[in-house]
Amino acid sequence: MSAAQPARPLLIDGEWLSTPDALISVNPANGEDNHRVSAAGPRQVDVAVKAAARAVVDPVWARLLPHQRAAILHRIGDAMLANIETFARLQMVENGKVWSECVAQVRSAAATFRYYASVCETVSSELTPSRGEYLSMSIHEPFGVVAAITPWNSPMTMEAQKVAPALAAGNAVILKPSEVTPSPALELGRIALEAGLPRGILNVLPGTGIAAGGALVAHPGVGMVSFTGGTASGRRIAEIAAAKLMPVALELGGKSPHIVFEDADLDAAVAAIIGGIFEGTGQSCVAGSRMFVQRPIYDRVVQAVVAAARTLRVDLPDRPGAQMGPIATFAHRDRVASMVERARSEGARILTGGGPPQAPDLAKGSFYLPTVIDGIDNRAAIAREEIFGPVLCVLPFDSEDDLIAQANDSVYGLAAGVWTADYRRAWRVARRLEAGTVWVNTYKQLSIATPFGGFKESGIGREKGVSGMRLYQQAKGIYFGLPAQ
């Protein structure tokens, strides 16, 4: 990439604007620069928030009826599918996901816009029971300007899950994508304008978390923040929001237990365990990164998981048949490697993986082999800290109570998986697990219609579902007096 190559502009108030500062996008599969992208700072944030505040009260947007907003959302979804290869390639070269997963995520994002188009024009307000001579009702109003801050691991799906319901709810949105994956968000901004979204209603501000994200969260014109990312960043956002008395939605980290009882369908469980941790190169908030296996079948299951992990094809993400691409950045690959090495030094056994692949054509990328670790207990750092990479910790358990004690002994509570043929046991365990989502005899099945979020330090609030639109609205009570004539 030439240093003289102009940086791609950002989107403010319907205009494409360049800034003096730029982000450099790096392809994790080969270490080469992709492109430069204009980076927002506090000045651009201020301009964008003020533009959004004007746009959200403008009759062009504010007086649109729900079915008219829904029509725009439908057109955005249609345009995503019409540009599916563009979106998929932008994500692939910026975060290294394999091509098939990138295509699937474009389809998922388009479906999210279509879902919230339907919610937008069908969800209703309600009359509330009166206690006197009046008619009372509960309606819902937009917050105004919503800041949506998204991560690099699945940018398209995360951006759709925030932007679509926030727009359906009647807000204007400032979208701050990760500095690692800015381009899908910019492409979303482009097609949204072409779909008829009024200028200023969706603004896209790539930039760093400090310069752009911090300024956005602290801006007095922002009425609500929705953030997906690490728990440390979420905590800082919550502190700023508390000072502003501003609502937030935080979808944060996880250390999800994936549990196998001795009566489980072991072939199905092993396949789900492999997908649950190694799909997306382990860079998923719901990755099943702690595998708990009942002791009588422990050796058998661990051997099967190790054997399956060794068959996974780690390759360039655009190669047919690739099952794992690189880790999204070289810095994060090094962090994952250092955590594995620390565990090794503390006595953990690396059953497979534990380093980069040896293939010469992968040497320039940030690749890391699927890794399985045992010889630890649930107190080990590797079993407690979120790795966010292709690393599976395996631990035995003896009884249901022992399992619950270990699985819940975590600051996180985002997701969990349970494999058993006994549905009474499945119900008991699912109820006792401290997690926002529990899968039984399946894993990582996700529906835009089902609310999603975490317990404990895994977050606040619930995205998806009808409540996912209400997340971006505030309730208002209205009373009409009906005195006797």
C-alpha positions as CSV (number, residue, x, y, z in Angstrom):
1,M,0.0,0.0,0.0
2,S,1.4,3.4,-1.0
3,A,1.8,5.9,1.8
4,A,0.3,8.4,-0.5
5,Q,-2.9,6.5,-0.9
6,P,-5.8,8.7,0.3
7,A,-7.6,7.5,3.4
8,R,-11.1,6.3,3.1
9,P,-13.5,9.0,4.4
10,L,-15.9,8.7,7.3
11,L,-19.6,9.5,7.3
12,I,-21.0,12.6,9.1
13,D,-24.4,14.1,8.3
14,G,-24.7,12.4,5.0
15,E,-21.3,13.6,3.8
16,W,-18.1,11.7,3.3
17,L,-15.3,13.6,5.1
18,S,-11.6,13.0,5.4
19,T,-9.5,13.7,8.5
20,P,-5.8,14.5,9.1
21,D,-5.4,11.3,11.1
22,A,-5.8,7.8,9.6
23,L,-6.0,4.2,10.7
24,I,-4.1,1.6,8.8
25,S,-6.0,-1.7,8.2
26,V,-3.7,-4.8,8.2
27,N,-4.6,-8.1,6.7
28,P,-3.9,-10.7,9.5
29,A,-3.6,-13.5,6.9
30,N,-0.4,-12.0,5.4
31,G,0.6,-9.0,7.4
32,E,0.2,-6.6,4.5
33,D,-1.6,-3.3,4.7
34,N,-5.1,-3.3,3.2
35,H,-5.9,0.4,3.2
36,R,-6.1,3.6,5.2
37,V,-9.2,4.9,6.8
38,S,-9.9,8.4,8.2
39,A,-9.9,8.4,12.0
40,A,-12.3,10.5,14.0
41,G,-11.3,12.4,17.1
42,P,-13.2,14.6,19.6
43,R,-13.9,17.3,17.0
44,Q,-15.5,14.9,14.5
45,V,-17.5,13.3,17.3
46,D,-18.9,16.7,18.3
47,V,-19.9,17.5,14.7
48,A,-21.5,14.1,14.3
49,V,-23.5,14.2,17.5
50,K,-24.8,17.7,16.8
51,A,-25.8,16.6,13.3
52,A,-27.6,13.5,14.7
53,A,-29.4,15.6,17.3
54,R,-30.7,17.9,14.5
55,A,-31.7,15.0,12.3
56,V,-33.5,13.0,14.9
57,V,-36.0,15.8,15.5
58,D,-36.3,16.8,11.9
59,P,-39.8,16.0,10.6
60,V,-38.2,14.1,7.7
61,W,-37.3,11.4,10.2
62,A,-39.3,12.2,13.3
63,R,-42.7,12.1,11.5
64,L,-42.0,8.9,9.6
65,L,-44.7,6.3,10.5
66,P,-43.4,2.9,11.7
67,H,-44.2,1.2,8.4
68,Q,-42.2,3.9,6.6
69,R,-39.2,3.3,8.8
70,A,-39.6,-0.4,8.3
71,A,-39.5,0.1,4.5
72,I,-36.1,1.7,4.8
73,L,-34.8,-1.1,7.0
74,H,-36.0,-3.7,4.5
75,R,-34.2,-1.9,1.7
76,I,-31.0,-1.9,3.8
77,G,-31.3,-5.6,4.3
78,D,-31.9,-6.1,0.6
79,A,-28.9,-4.0,-0.3
80,M,-26.7,-6.1,2.1
81,L,-27.6,-9.2,0.2
82,A,-27.1,-7.5,-3.1
83,N,-23.6,-6.6,-2.0
84,I,-22.8,-9.8,-0.1
85,E,-19.4,-10.4,-1.6
86,T,-18.3,-6.8,-0.9
87,F,-19.3,-7.0,2.7
88,A,-17.8,-10.5,3.2
89,R,-14.5,-9.6,1.6
90,L,-14.2,-6.4,3.7
91,Q,-14.6,-8.4,6.9
92,M,-12.3,-11.2,5.7
93,V,-9.3,-9.0,4.9
94,E,-9.7,-7.0,8.1
95,N,-10.3,-9.7,10.8
96,G,-9.3,-13.0,9.0
97,K,-12.5,-14.9,9.4
98,V,-12.8,-17.7,6.8
99,W,-14.9,-16.8,3.7
100,S,-17.8,-19.1,4.4
101,E,-18.3,-17.6,7.9
102,C,-18.1,-14.1,6.5
103,V,-20.8,-14.8,3.9
104,A,-23.0,-16.4,6.6
105,Q,-22.6,-13.3,8.7
106,V,-23.7,-10.9,5.9
107,R,-26.8,-13.0,5.6
108,S,-27.4,-12.9,9.3
109,A,-26.9,-9.1,9.4
110,A,-29.4,-8.6,6.5
111,A,-31.9,-10.9,8.3
112,T,-31.5,-8.7,11.4
113,F,-32.5,-5.6,9.5
114,R,-35.5,-7.4,8.1
115,Y,-36.5,-8.7,11.5
116,Y,-36.5,-5.2,13.1
117,A,-38.4,-3.9,10.1
118,S,-41.1,-6.3,11.1
119,V,-40.9,-5.5,14.8
120,C,-41.0,-1.7,14.0
121,E,-44.3,-1.9,12.3
122,T,-46.1,-4.5,14.4
123,V,-45.1,-3.9,18.0
124,S,-47.7,-1.9,19.8
125,S,-48.1,0.5,22.8
126,E,-50.6,-0.6,25.4
127,L,-53.6,0.7,27.4
128,T,-53.0,0.3,31.1
129,P,-55.7,-0.5,33.7
130,S,-57.1,2.7,35.1
131,R,-57.9,3.4,38.8
132,G,-60.2,6.4,38.2
133,E,-61.9,8.5,35.6
134,Y,-59.1,8.5,33.1
135,L,-57.7,6.6,30.2
136,S,-54.0,5.7,30.6
137,M,-51.5,4.3,28.2
138,S,-47.8,3.5,27.9
139,I,-46.0,4.5,24.8
140,H,-42.3,4.4,24.0
141,E,-40.1,7.3,22.8
142,P,-36.5,7.1,21.3
143,F,-33.6,8.3,23.4
144,G,-32.5,10.6,20.6
145,V,-28.8,10.1,19.8
146,V,-27.5,6.6,20.4
147,A,-23.8,5.6,20.3
148,A,-23.2,2.1,19.1
149,I,-19.7,0.8,19.7
150,T,-18.9,-2.5,18.1
151,P,-16.0,-5.1,18.2
152,W,-13.7,-6.5,15.6
153,N,-14.6,-10.2,15.9
154,S,-18.0,-10.1,14.2
155,P,-18.5,-6.6,13.0
156,M,-21.3,-7.1,10.6
157,T,-23.6,-9.0,12.9
158,M,-22.8,-6.8,15.9
159,E,-23.4,-3.6,13.9
160,A,-26.7,-4.9,12.6
161,Q,-27.8,-6.0,16.1
162,K,-27.3,-2.4,17.3
163,V,-28.1,-0.2,14.3
164,A,-31.3,-1.9,13.1
165,P,-33.2,-1.8,16.4
166,A,-32.0,1.6,17.3
167,L,-33.2,3.0,14.0
168,A,-36.5,1.0,14.3
169,A,-37.0,2.7,17.7
170,G,-36.7,6.1,16.0
171,N,-33.2,7.1,17.1
172,A,-30.3,8.6,15.3
173,V,-27.1,6.5,15.6
174,I,-23.4,7.3,15.8
175,L,-21.7,4.0,14.9
176,K,-18.1,3.7,16.1
177,P,-16.6,0.4,14.7
178,S,-13.4,-1.1,16.0
179,E,-10.3,0.4,14.6
180,V,-9.4,-3.1,13.4
181,T,-12.5,-3.5,11.3
182,P,-13.8,-0.1,10.1
183,S,-14.8,-0.9,6.6
184,P,-18.0,-3.0,7.0
185,A,-19.5,-0.1,9.0
186,L,-18.6,2.4,6.3
187,E,-20.2,0.2,3.7
188,L,-23.3,0.0,5.8
189,G,-23.4,3.8,6.0
190,R,-23.2,3.9,2.2
191,I,-26.0,1.6,1.5
192,A,-28.2,3.1,4.2
193,L,-28.0,6.5,2.5
194,E,-28.9,4.8,-0.8
195,A,-31.8,3.0,0.9
196,G,-33.3,6.4,1.8
197,L,-32.2,6.9,5.4
198,P,-32.2,10.7,6.0
199,R,-28.8,12.3,6.3
200,G,-27.5,12.5,9.8
201,I,-29.5,9.6,11.1
202,L,-26.6,7.1,10.7
203,N,-23.1,8.5,11.1
204,V,-20.0,6.3,11.0
205,L,-16.9,7.3,12.9
206,P,-13.9,4.9,12.7
207,G,-11.3,5.8,15.3
208,T,-9.6,4.5,18.4
209,G,-11.3,3.7,21.6
210,I,-9.7,6.6,23.4
211,A,-9.9,9.4,20.8
212,A,-13.3,8.5,19.3
213,G,-15.0,6.1,21.7
214,G,-14.2,8.0,24.8
215,A,-15.3,11.3,23.4
216,L,-18.5,9.7,22.1
217,V,-19.5,8.2,25.4
218,A,-18.8,11.4,27.3
219,H,-20.5,13.8,24.9
220,P,-23.5,15.4,26.6
221,G,-25.6,15.1,23.4
222,V,-25.5,11.3,23.5
223,G,-28.5,9.9,25.3
224,M,-27.7,6.1,25.3
225,V,-24.7,3.9,24.6
226,S,-24.7,0.3,23.4
227,F,-21.3,-1.4,23.6
228,T,-20.0,-4.9,22.8
229,G,-16.4,-5.6,23.8
230,G,-14.2,-6.4,26.7
231,T,-15.2,-6.1,30.3
232,A,-12.6,-3.6,31.3
233,S,-13.8,-1.2,28.5
234,G,-17.4,-1.8,29.5
235,R,-16.6,-0.9,33.1
236,R,-15.1,2.4,32.0
237,I,-18.1,3.2,29.8
238,A,-20.4,2.4,32.8
239,E,-18.5,4.8,35.0
240,I,-18.9,7.6,32.5
241,A,-22.5,6.8,31.9
242,A,-23.2,6.8,35.7
243,A,-21.8,10.3,36.0
244,K,-24.2,11.3,33.1
245,L,-27.1,9.3,34.5
246,M,-27.2,7.8,31.0
247,P,-28.6,4.2,30.2
248,V,-26.2,1.7,28.7
249,A,-26.3,-1.7,27.2
250,L,-23.1,-3.7,27.7
251,E,-22.4,-7.1,26.1
252,L,-19.0,-8.1,27.5
253,G,-16.7,-11.0,28.0
254,G,-17.3,-14.6,28.7
255,K,-15.7,-17.8,29.9
256,S,-18.4,-20.2,29.0
257,P,-18.6,-23.7,30.4
258,H,-19.4,-26.5,28.0
259,I,-20.6,-29.5,30.0
260,V,-20.7,-33.2,29.1
261,F,-22.5,-35.7,31.3
262,E,-21.7,-39.4,31.0
263,D,-25.1,-40.2,29.4
264,A,-24.6,-37.6,26.6
265,D,-24.5,-38.3,22.8
266,L,-20.7,-38.1,22.8
267,D,-20.2,-37.8,19.0
268,A,-22.6,-34.9,18.9
269,A,-21.1,-33.3,22.0
270,V,-17.6,-33.5,20.6
271,A,-18.6,-31.9,17.3
272,A,-20.3,-29.1,19.1
273,I,-17.4,-28.6,21.5
274,I,-15.1,-28.2,18.5
275,G,-17.4,-25.7,16.8
276,G,-18.1,-23.9,20.0
277,I,-14.5,-23.0,20.7
278,F,-12.7,-23.1,17.4
279,E,-15.2,-21.5,15.0
280,G,-14.1,-18.0,14.3
281,T,-10.6,-19.0,15.6
282,G,-12.1,-18.8,19.1
283,Q,-12.8,-15.1,18.9
284,S,-16.3,-15.2,20.2
285,C,-17.8,-13.9,23.4
286,V,-19.8,-17.2,23.7
287,A,-17.0,-19.5,22.9
288,G,-17.2,-22.7,25.0
289,S,-13.7,-22.2,26.4
290,R,-14.0,-24.3,29.5
291,M,-15.0,-28.0,28.9
292,F,-16.3,-29.8,31.9
293,V,-16.5,-33.6,31.5
294,Q,-17.9,-36.1,34.0
295,R,-15.0,-38.1,35.3
296,P,-16.0,-41.7,34.1
297,I,-15.9,-40.5,30.4
298,Y,-13.2,-37.8,30.8
299,D,-10.3,-39.6,29.1
300,R,-12.5,-40.8,26.2
301,V,-14.0,-37.3,25.5
302,V,-10.7,-35.5,25.8
303,Q,-9.0,-37.9,23.4
304,A,-11.9,-37.4,20.9
305,V,-11.7,-33.6,21.2
306,V,-7.9,-33.6,20.7
307,A,-8.2,-35.9,17.7
308,A,-10.9,-33.6,16.2
309,A,-8.9,-30.5,16.8
310,R,-5.9,-31.9,15.0
311,T,-8.0,-32.4,11.9
312,L,-9.1,-28.8,11.6
313,R,-7.8,-27.1,8.5
314,V,-6.0,-23.9,9.5
315,D,-5.5,-22.0,6.3
316,L,-5.7,-18.7,4.4
317,P,-9.3,-17.6,5.0
318,D,-10.2,-17.4,1.3
319,R,-9.1,-20.9,0.5
320,P,-11.9,-23.4,-0.1
321,G,-12.2,-25.7,2.9
322,A,-10.5,-23.4,5.4
323,Q,-12.0,-24.0,8.8
324,M,-9.8,-21.6,10.9
325,G,-8.2,-18.4,9.7
326,P,-5.7,-16.2,11.5
327,I,-6.3,-14.4,14.8
328,A,-7.6,-10.9,14.0
329,T,-4.4,-9.0,14.9
330,F,-0.8,-9.9,15.5
331,A,-0.9,-8.2,18.9
332,H,-3.8,-10.4,20.0
333,R,-2.1,-13.5,18.6
334,D,0.9,-12.7,20.8
335,R,-1.4,-12.2,23.8
336,V,-3.0,-15.6,23.3
337,A,0.4,-17.2,22.9
338,S,1.7,-15.6,26.1
339,M,-1.3,-16.9,28.1
340,V,-0.7,-20.4,26.8
341,E,3.0,-20.2,27.7
342,R,2.2,-19.0,31.2
343,A,-0.2,-21.9,31.7
344,R,2.6,-24.3,30.4
345,S,5.0,-22.8,32.9
346,E,2.5,-23.3,35.7
347,G,2.2,-27.0,34.9
348,A,-0.6,-27.2,32.4
349,R,-0.4,-29.9,29.7
350,I,-0.7,-28.8,26.1
351,L,-2.5,-31.8,24.5
352,T,-2.4,-30.3,21.0
353,G,-1.6,-26.9,19.4
354,G,0.2,-24.4,21.6
355,G,1.8,-22.5,18.7
356,P,1.6,-21.3,15.1
357,P,1.3,-23.7,12.2
358,Q,4.5,-24.6,10.4
359,A,3.1,-24.2,6.8
360,P,5.4,-21.8,5.0
361,D,2.5,-20.0,3.2
362,L,1.0,-19.1,6.6
363,A,4.2,-17.8,8.2
364,K,3.5,-14.1,7.5
365,G,0.0,-14.3,9.1
366,S,-1.2,-14.2,12.7
367,F,-2.2,-17.9,12.8
368,Y,-2.4,-20.0,15.9
369,L,-3.2,-23.7,16.1
370,P,-6.3,-25.0,17.8
371,T,-5.1,-25.7,21.3
372,V,-6.4,-28.0,24.1
373,I,-5.1,-27.8,27.6
374,D,-5.6,-30.0,30.7
375,G,-3.7,-30.7,33.9
376,I,-5.2,-27.6,35.6
377,D,-8.1,-26.9,37.9
378,N,-10.7,-24.2,37.8
379,R,-8.5,-21.8,39.9
380,A,-5.8,-21.6,37.2
381,A,-5.5,-18.3,35.4
382,I,-6.0,-19.9,32.0
383,A,-9.3,-21.3,33.2
384,R,-10.5,-18.0,34.7
385,E,-9.4,-15.3,32.2
386,E,-11.0,-14.7,28.9
387,I,-8.5,-15.8,26.2
388,F,-10.6,-14.9,23.2
389,G,-8.7,-17.3,21.0
390,P,-8.6,-21.0,19.9
391,V,-7.8,-22.4,23.4
392,L,-9.9,-24.9,25.2
393,C,-9.4,-25.7,28.9
394,V,-10.7,-29.2,29.9
395,L,-11.6,-30.1,33.5
396,P,-13.3,-33.1,35.1
397,F,-16.2,-33.1,37.5
398,D,-17.7,-35.8,39.7
399,S,-21.3,-34.8,40.5
400,E,-23.9,-32.3,39.6
401,D,-23.2,-30.2,42.6
402,D,-19.5,-30.3,41.9
403,L,-20.1,-29.2,38.3
404,I,-22.3,-26.3,39.3
405,A,-19.8,-25.1,41.9
406,Q,-17.0,-25.1,39.3
407,A,-19.0,-23.7,36.4
408,N,-20.4,-20.8,38.4
409,D,-17.0,-20.0,40.0
410,S,-16.3,-17.2,37.4
411,V,-16.8,-13.5,37.2
412,Y,-18.4,-14.1,33.8
413,G,-21.9,-15.4,33.0
414,L,-22.6,-15.1,29.3
415,A,-23.4,-18.6,28.0
416,A,-23.1,-22.3,28.8
417,G,-23.8,-25.6,27.1
418,V,-25.1,-28.9,28.6
419,W,-25.0,-32.3,27.1
420,T,-27.2,-35.1,28.7
421,A,-29.9,-37.5,27.7
422,D,-31.8,-36.7,31.0
423,Y,-33.9,-33.7,30.4
424,R,-34.9,-33.4,34.1
425,R,-31.2,-33.0,34.8
426,A,-30.8,-30.7,31.8
427,W,-33.6,-28.5,33.3
428,R,-32.1,-28.5,36.8
429,V,-28.6,-27.6,35.5
430,A,-29.8,-25.0,33.1
431,R,-31.7,-23.2,35.9
432,R,-28.7,-23.4,38.3
433,L,-26.1,-22.1,35.8
434,E,-25.4,-18.4,36.1
435,A,-25.5,-17.5,32.4
436,G,-27.7,-15.4,30.1
437,T,-27.9,-18.2,27.5
438,V,-27.9,-22.0,28.1
439,W,-27.9,-24.5,25.3
440,V,-29.0,-28.0,25.9
441,N,-27.8,-30.7,23.5
442,T,-26.7,-28.0,21.0
443,Y,-24.3,-25.1,21.1
444,K,-24.0,-21.6,19.6
445,Q,-27.5,-21.7,18.1
446,L,-28.6,-18.0,18.0
447,S,-31.8,-16.4,17.0
448,I,-32.4,-12.7,16.5
449,A,-35.8,-13.2,18.0
450,T,-34.4,-14.4,21.4
451,P,-33.1,-11.9,23.9
452,F,-29.3,-12.2,24.5
453,G,-27.1,-10.8,27.2
454,G,-25.0,-11.8,30.3
455,F,-25.0,-12.2,34.0
456,K,-22.4,-10.8,36.4
457,E,-19.4,-9.2,34.6
458,S,-20.7,-10.4,31.2
459,G,-22.9,-7.4,30.8
460,I,-26.0,-5.3,31.4
461,G,-29.2,-5.3,29.3
462,R,-30.5,-7.6,26.6
463,E,-30.2,-7.3,22.9
464,K,-32.3,-9.1,20.2
465,G,-35.9,-9.9,20.2
466,V,-38.7,-7.4,20.6
467,S,-37.1,-6.2,23.8
468,G,-34.0,-5.4,21.7
469,M,-35.9,-2.6,20.1
470,R,-37.4,-1.4,23.5
471,L,-33.8,-1.3,24.7
472,Y,-33.4,1.9,22.6
473,Q,-36.6,3.5,23.8
474,Q,-37.9,5.0,27.1
475,A,-41.4,4.5,28.3
476,K,-43.8,7.4,28.7
477,G,-47.2,7.3,30.4
478,I,-50.0,9.4,29.1
479,Y,-53.3,10.1,30.9
480,F,-56.5,11.4,29.5
481,G,-59.0,12.7,32.0
482,L,-62.6,11.4,31.6
483,P,-64.6,13.3,34.2
484,A,-68.3,12.7,34.4
485,Q,-70.3,15.2,32.3
